[in-house]
């Protein structure tokens, strides 16, 4: 059971929250904009640090004396630490209180950012990123859970709109910001900018985040946590080893094979245990399942795009980090331009059709990126990136809007935990897969006679990413035509 702080009145309607008790925020079920914006700001800071390294990778690599592609391990370590630790965020919030956990996480994230800025070796950078990811795993899921708990179903689309924009904006603002800071200052400043943001977040969190916690202190499912963590960690180690210039076959087999076995065992265990760390029951809900599985696959591919583009323009075209970052921001222009139209689109066409269009459009844009060259007219290049940003925004909004459309309020806590875990896992694996495809792309390009220039591996990687989008496309194709109508207001035509 969940109780809010003393200042929160009991919800008159008696609607259940994720922990089973009624909550309120102002009027019954009213969307608290201040809280939603604070959580969105925390999400922005977390997502920003997930991709801000990309344009600075060559400079970081030079400073730390490692190959540029090797720096992707710092990105993957950060995002996948989030995926491993997110499952315990809901338990921590119920046990120690949302406000306390949120504020501790913001403080830890800020201190870890300082650690990243002063590091002198890649292992130390990765270690600091792991600490940063651990703090992020507590910060954003707990904040989002509070917003979901205190928002009525009728206001859910508006609440999710606040929580969607960081995922759209941060990954495409990051290349520009990272490129400018790296070119004109130092790559270390890309982490130091978190310090003032963290201080502001701490001040606002004390005022805006309610002290929600569980009255029934269920024990943590340590077995489920350990098996899941081992599976994810082994999978990442295997993929990183496979993507290295000289793969260690034993490490690849051990990582990928061991990870697969551990994750299968985790699924079997989680489905049998009475109170699992990750409750897989919501996967029976069609809209949630598509958003969790197909949406994570879509997110993995889309998350890899800014990372690959920044390296493609620098190593393939010979551009500076600042120029590459500023050009990639065209993705952000597409995100913003289409945002006011996404909700009317879903209301008019339905979530299923919007998803299919976004996936197909994203695949076409990836194929277009594979054809770009240093002599491509800048307006044409920018137009392609803007269009990719349009489909990116539409796809993310469709998946996020459908995720909790049919989830019961009493199931919001486990659903949010599972969704957050799979989304972060998808984002983290997306960067790792992107780096892997670049390495494989060099061999494919040479074998197929496509050239051995520094741009060839990236062209192949874009094509392969487009092929991977076939999986979420098929899953969306099998959706019901009326899926998500409860939150979009779409009236399906016979």
C-alpha positions in Angstrom: 0.0 0.0 0.0 1.2 3.5 -0.8 0.5 6.6 1.3 1.3 10.2 0.2 2.8 12.8 2.5 0.6 14.5 5.0 0.0 17.5 2.8 -1.7 15.3 0.1 -5.5 14.9 0.6 -7.0 11.5 -0.2 -8.5 11.2 -3.7 -12.2 11.5 -3.5 -12.9 9.0 -6.2 -11.0 6.3 -4.5 -9.0 5.4 -7.6 -6.1 3.0 -6.7 -2.5 4.0 -7.2 0.3 1.7 -8.2 0.7 0.5 -4.6 -3.0 0.1 -4.1 -3.9 3.2 -2.1 -5.7 6.3 -3.3 -3.7 9.5 -3.9 -4.3 13.0 -4.9 -2.5 16.0 -6.3 -4.4 19.3 -6.0 -7.8 18.3 -7.4 -8.5 14.5 -7.7 -6.3 13.2 -10.5 -5.1 16.7 -11.6 -1.9 16.7 -13.5 0.8 18.5 -11.4 2.7 20.5 -14.0 5.5 21.5 -11.7 6.2 17.9 -10.7 5.9 16.7 -14.3 8.4 19.4 -15.5 10.9 18.6 -12.7 10.8 14.9 -13.7 11.1 15.9 -17.3 14.1 18.0 -16.5 15.7 15.1 -14.6 15.0 12.9 -17.6 16.6 15.5 -19.9 19.8 15.4 -17.8 19.9 11.6 -17.8 19.2 11.3 -21.6 21.7 14.1 -22.3 24.5 12.2 -20.6 23.5 9.0 -22.5 24.5 10.5 -25.8 26.5 13.6 -25.2 29.8 11.6 -25.5 29.2 10.7 -29.1 30.5 13.8 -30.9 33.4 14.1 -28.3 34.4 10.4 -28.8 37.4 11.2 -31.0 38.7 13.8 -28.6 38.1 11.6 -25.6 39.8 8.8 -27.3 42.8 10.9 -28.1 43.0 12.2 -24.5 42.7 8.7 -23.0 44.9 7.0 -25.7 42.2 4.6 -27.0 40.5 4.0 -30.4 37.4 6.3 -31.0 34.9 3.4 -31.3 36.2 2.0 -28.0 34.6 5.0 -26.2 31.2 3.6 -26.9 31.7 1.3 -23.9 31.4 4.4 -21.7 28.0 5.1 -23.3 26.8 1.5 -23.1 28.0 1.1 -19.5 26.0 4.1 -18.4 22.8 3.2 -20.2 22.9 -0.5 -19.3 23.6 0.2 -15.6 20.3 2.0 -15.7 18.7 -1.1 -17.2 20.2 -3.4 -14.6 19.3 -1.2 -11.5 15.9 0.3 -12.6 14.0 -2.8 -11.4 14.8 -2.1 -7.7 13.8 1.6 -8.0 10.1 1.0 -7.3 11.0 -1.1 -4.2 13.4 1.6 -2.9 10.7 4.3 -3.4 8.1 2.2 -1.5 10.6 1.4 1.3 12.4 4.7 1.8 10.0 7.3 0.2 10.0 8.8 -3.3 11.4 12.2 -2.2 14.3 10.8 -0.3 15.3 8.4 -3.1 14.8 11.0 -5.8 17.0 13.6 -4.0 19.7 11.1 -3.2 19.8 10.0 -6.8 20.1 13.6 -8.1 23.0 14.3 -5.6 24.7 11.1 -6.7 24.3 11.8 -10.4 25.8 15.3 -9.9 28.8 14.0 -8.0 29.4 11.2 -10.5 29.4 13.8 -13.3 32.3 15.6 -11.6 34.1 12.2 -11.4 33.6 11.8 -15.2 35.0 15.3 -15.8 38.3 14.7 -13.9 39.0 11.1 -15.1 42.3 10.3 -16.8 41.8 6.8 -18.1 39.0 4.9 -20.0 38.5 2.4 -17.1 38.0 5.3 -14.6 35.6 7.0 -17.0 33.6 3.8 -17.4 33.6 3.4 -13.6 32.3 6.9 -13.1 29.7 6.4 -15.7 28.5 3.2 -13.9 28.0 5.3 -10.7 26.2 7.9 -12.8 24.0 5.3 -14.3 23.2 3.8 -10.9 22.0 7.2 -9.7 20.0 7.7 -12.9 18.3 4.4 -12.3 16.8 5.7 -9.1 16.2 9.3 -10.3 14.0 9.1 -13.4 11.9 5.9 -12.8 11.0 7.1 -9.3 10.0 10.6 -10.5 8.0 9.1 -13.4 6.3 6.7 -11.1 5.1 9.6 -8.9 3.7 11.4 -11.9 1.9 8.3 -13.1 0.5 7.6 -9.7 -0.9 11.0 -9.2 -2.4 11.5 -12.6 -5.9 10.4 -13.7 -6.3 8.2 -16.8 -8.0 11.1 -18.6 -4.8 13.2 -18.2 -2.4 10.5 -18.9 -1.6 11.6 -22.5 -0.8 15.1 -21.3 1.4 13.7 -18.5 3.2 11.5 -20.9 3.7 14.4 -23.3 5.7 16.2 -20.6 7.8 13.0 -20.0 8.3 12.3 -23.7 10.1 15.5 -24.8 13.4 14.7 -23.0 13.8 11.5 -24.9 13.2 13.4 -28.2 15.2 16.5 -27.5 18.3 15.3 -25.4 19.7 12.8 -27.9 19.8 15.3 -30.7 20.7 18.4 -28.7 23.6 16.4 -27.1 25.7 16.1 -30.3 25.5 19.9 -30.9 26.3 20.7 -27.3 29.0 18.1 -27.0 30.5 19.1 -30.3 30.7 22.8 -29.4 32.1 22.2 -25.9 34.6 19.8 -27.2 35.8 22.0 -30.1 35.9 25.3 -28.2 36.5 24.3 -24.6 37.2 20.7 -23.5 35.3 17.5 -23.5 35.3 17.5 -19.7 32.8 20.4 -19.8 30.1 18.1 -21.2 29.9 16.5 -17.7 30.4 19.7 -15.6 27.3 21.3 -17.0 25.3 18.8 -14.9 26.5 20.5 -11.7 24.2 23.6 -11.8 21.4 21.5 -13.2 21.7 19.0 -10.3 21.8 21.8 -7.6 18.6 23.3 -9.1 16.9 19.9 -9.2 17.7 19.3 -5.5 16.1 22.6 -4.5 12.9 22.0 -6.5 12.6 18.3 -5.5 12.3 19.2 -1.8 9.3 21.3 -2.7 7.6 19.3 -5.4 8.2 15.6 -4.9 5.7 14.0 -2.5 7.0 11.6 0.2 5.2 8.5 -1.1 6.3 5.1 0.3 4.9 1.6 0.8 3.1 0.6 4.0 3.6 -3.1 3.2 7.4 -3.5 3.2 7.8 -6.5 0.9 11.3 -7.9 0.7 13.4 -7.4 -2.4 13.5 -10.3 -4.9 17.2 -10.7 -4.7 17.3 -13.8 -6.7 15.4 -12.2 -9.6 17.6 -9.2 -9.4 20.9 -11.1 -9.5 19.9 -13.4 -12.3 18.6 -10.5 -14.4 21.7 -8.4 -13.7 24.1 -11.2 -14.6 22.2 -11.9 -17.9 22.2 -8.2 -18.9 25.9 -7.7 -17.9 27.1 -10.8 -19.7 25.1 -9.8 -22.8 26.8 -6.4 -22.9 30.3 -7.9 -22.3 29.7 -10.3 -25.2 28.6 -7.6 -27.5 31.4 -5.2 -26.6 33.9 -8.1 -27.2 32.3 -8.9 -30.5 32.5 -5.2 -31.6 36.2 -4.8 -30.7 38.8 -4.6 -33.5 40.2 -8.0 -32.5 37.4 -10.0 -30.9 38.2 -12.6 -28.2 36.2 -15.6 -29.4 36.1 -17.1 -25.9 34.9 -13.9 -24.3 32.3 -13.4 -27.1 30.9 -17.0 -26.7 30.9 -16.8 -22.9 29.3 -13.4 -22.8 26.6 -13.9 -25.4 26.0 -17.6 -24.5 26.0 -17.0 -20.7 23.9 -13.9 -21.1 21.3 -15.7 -23.1 21.1 -18.6 -20.7 20.8 -16.3 -17.7 18.1 -14.2 -19.3 16.0 -17.3 -20.2 16.4 -18.5 -16.6 15.4 -15.1 -15.4 12.2 -15.1 -17.4 11.3 -18.6 -16.2 11.9 -17.6 -12.6 10.0 -14.2 -12.9 7.0 -16.0 -14.3 6.8 -18.5 -11.5 7.7 -16.5 -8.3 4.7 -14.9 -6.4 6.3 -11.4 -6.0 8.9 -11.0 -8.7 11.4 -8.2 -9.2 10.0 -7.6 -12.7 6.3 -8.6 -13.1 5.9 -9.9 -16.6 2.1 -10.1 -16.3 1.4 -6.9 -18.1 2.9 -8.3 -21.3 -0.5 -10.0 -21.7 -1.9 -6.5 -22.4 -1.5 -5.9 -26.1 -0.7 -2.2 -26.1 1.8 -2.6 -23.3 3.5 -5.6 -24.9 4.0 -3.8 -28.2 5.3 -0.7 -26.5 7.6 -2.8 -24.3 9.0 -5.2 -26.9 8.6 -3.7 -30.3 9.1 -0.2 -28.8 12.4 -1.1 -27.2 13.6 -2.5 -30.6 12.5 0.7 -32.3 14.2 2.7 -29.6 17.4 0.7 -29.9 17.7 1.5 -33.7 16.7 5.2 -33.3 19.0 5.8 -30.4 22.0 4.6 -32.4 21.4 7.2 -35.2 22.8 10.3 -33.5 25.8 8.4 -32.2 26.6 7.0 -35.7 25.9 10.3 -37.5 28.3 12.2 -35.3 31.1 9.7 -36.0 30.1 9.4 -39.7 30.5 13.1 -40.3 33.7 13.4 -38.4 35.6 10.3 -39.4 34.0 9.8 -42.8 33.6 13.4 -44.0 36.4 15.0 -42.0 34.2 17.5 -40.3 35.0 19.1 -36.9 33.1 18.0 -33.8 31.3 21.3 -33.7 30.1 21.2 -37.3 29.0 17.5 -37.0 27.1 18.3 -33.8 25.3 21.3 -35.3 24.2 19.4 -38.4 22.9 16.5 -36.3 20.7 19.0 -34.4 18.5 19.0 -37.6 16.9 15.9 -36.0 15.7 18.1 -33.2 14.1 20.5 -35.7 12.1 17.6 -37.1 11.1 16.5 -33.5 9.8 20.0 -32.6 8.1 20.7 -36.0 5.9 17.7 -35.9 5.2 17.5 -32.1 2.0 19.6 -32.2 0.6 17.2 -34.9 1.4 13.9 -33.3 -1.7 13.7 -31.0 -4.1 14.8 -33.7 -2.5 12.2 -36.0 -3.1 9.4 -33.5 -6.7 10.6 -33.0 -7.3 10.6 -36.7 -5.4 7.5 -37.8 -5.1 5.4 -34.6 -1.9 4.4 -32.9 -1.3 1.3 -35.1 -1.2 3.2 -38.4 0.9 5.9 -36.9 3.4 3.4 -35.6 3.6 1.6 -39.0 4.2 4.9 -40.7 6.9 6.0 -38.3 8.8 2.8 -38.6 8.6 2.6 -42.3 9.6 6.3 -42.6 12.6 5.8 -40.2 13.8 2.9 -42.3 13.7 4.9 -45.5 15.6 7.7 -43.8 18.3 5.3 -42.7 18.7 4.1 -46.3 19.0 7.7 -47.3 21.8 8.3 -44.8 23.7 5.4 -46.3 23.8 7.4 -49.6 25.1 10.6 -48.1 28.5 11.8 -49.2 30.9 14.7 -48.4 29.7 16.3 -51.7 26.0 16.0 -50.8 24.3 19.4 -50.9 23.9 20.7 -47.3 20.1 21.5 -47.7 19.5 18.0 -48.9 21.4 16.5 -46.0 19.6 18.7 -43.5 16.2 17.9 -45.1 16.9 14.2 -44.7 17.8 14.6 -41.0 14.7 16.8 -40.3 12.5 14.1 -41.9 14.2 11.5 -39.8 13.5 13.6 -36.7 9.8 13.9 -37.7 9.4 10.1 -37.9 11.5 9.7 -34.7 9.1 12.0 -32.8 6.0 10.3 -34.2 7.2 6.9 -33.3 8.3 7.7 -29.8 5.0 9.5 -29.1 2.9 6.6 -30.4 4.8 4.0 -28.4 4.8 6.1 -25.2 1.1 6.9 -25.5 0.1 3.3 -26.0 2.3 1.9 -23.2 -0.1 2.5 -20.3 -3.3 3.0 -22.2 -4.8 -0.3 -20.9 -2.9 -0.8 -17.7 -5.0 -0.7 -14.5 -4.0 2.0 -12.0 -3.3 -0.7 -9.4 -0.7 -2.2 -11.8 1.1 1.0 -12.7 4.1 0.4 -10.4 5.2 -3.0 -11.8 4.2 -1.9 -15.4 6.3 1.3 -15.0 9.3 -0.7 -13.6 9.2 -3.2 -16.5 8.7 -0.6 -19.2 11.6 1.6 -17.8 13.9 -1.4 -17.7 13.2 -2.6 -21.3 13.4 1.0 -22.7 16.8 1.6 -21.1 18.0 -1.9 -22.2 16.9 -1.1 -25.7 18.6 2.3 -25.7 21.8 0.8 -24.3 21.9 -2.1 -26.7 21.2 0.3 -29.5 24.5 2.1 -29.0 26.3 -1.2 -28.6 24.7 -2.6 -31.7 25.5 0.5 -33.7 29.2 0.2 -32.7 29.1 -3.5 -33.6 27.5 -2.8 -37.0 30.2 -0.3 -37.8 32.9 -2.9 -37.1 31.1 -5.5 -39.2 30.4 -2.9 -41.8 34.0 -2.5 -42.6 34.4 -6.2 -43.4 31.1 -6.2 -45.4 32.1 -3.1 -47.4 35.5 -4.6 -48.3 34.1 -8.0 -49.2 31.3 -6.5 -51.3 33.6 -4.1 -53.2 32.0 -1.0 -51.7 35.4 0.6 -50.9 37.6 0.7 -47.8 37.3 4.4 -47.0 36.5 5.5 -43.4 32.9 6.3 -44.4 32.1 2.8 -45.8 31.5 1.0 -42.5 28.9 3.6 -41.4 27.0 3.3 -44.7 26.7 -0.5 -44.2 25.7 0.1 -40.5 22.8 2.4 -41.6 21.5 -0.2 -44.0 21.6 -2.9 -41.4 19.8 -0.7 -38.9 17.0 -0.2 -41.4 16.7 -4.0 -41.8 16.4 -4.4 -38.0 13.3 -2.2 -38.1 11.5 -5.0 -39.8 10.9 -6.6 -36.3 9.0 -3.8 -34.7 7.1 -3.2 -38.0 5.8 -6.8 -38.0 4.8 -6.5 -34.4 2.9 -3.3 -35.0 1.3 -4.8 -38.1 -0.2 -7.5 -35.9 -1.8 -5.0 -33.5 -5.5 -4.5 -33.2 -6.8 -1.6 -35.2 -8.5 -0.2 -32.0 -5.3 -0.5 -29.9 -4.8 2.6 -27.7 -8.2 4.2 -28.6 -8.9 4.7 -24.9 -6.3 7.4 -24.6 -6.2 8.9 -28.1 -10.0 9.2 -28.7 -9.6 7.6 -32.1 -12.9 6.1 -33.5 -12.0 3.2 -35.7 -13.9 3.0 -38.9 -15.3 -0.4 -40.0 
